[in-house]
Amino acid sequence: MNQQLIFNNDFRLTDNQDAVCCSVLQAGLRIAVVIHMPEGWEPHIWLAQIKEDAFFWEEQIEDALAADQLNSDGVLYLDGAA
C-alpha cells in the first residue's frame, strides 16, 4: 500500500448490479470508479471480493489513471477479473 490513493469505503453495487462502484481520493481529488463484474459471479459475492482485494484494485486504478483512462465525466471504468 503506497497511499497514492485512498478508498472512501463507499463500496456498493450499481443499480443494475453488474458492477461495483466506489470512490477514491488522489491528491485531494475524488474519482468515481466502476468495476464491472465478470460473468458467473453473484453480485453480493463480487462486492465482498472487491472490498477484500482493495489493495489489488488500488494498483489497477493507479495504472488506469496513469494511462489516462478516466472518462470526461470523471469516472474510471475497469473490467473485473475472475
VENURMO-V708420 format. One record per run of one state. SS is the DSSP state (alpha for helix, beta for strand, coil for the rest). FROM is the first residue (numbers start at 0). TO is the last residue. If there is no record, write none. Layout:
BEGIN
ss=SS from=FROM to=TO
ss=SS from=FROM to=TO
END
This chain:
BEGIN
ss=coil from=0 to=4
ss=beta from=5 to=6
ss=coil from=7 to=10
ss=beta from=11 to=12
ss=coil from=13 to=17
ss=beta from=18 to=25
ss=coil from=26 to=27
ss=beta from=28 to=35
ss=coil from=36 to=41
ss=alpha from=42 to=51
ss=coil from=52 to=52
ss=alpha from=53 to=65
ss=coil from=66 to=73
ss=beta from=74 to=78
ss=coil from=79 to=81
END
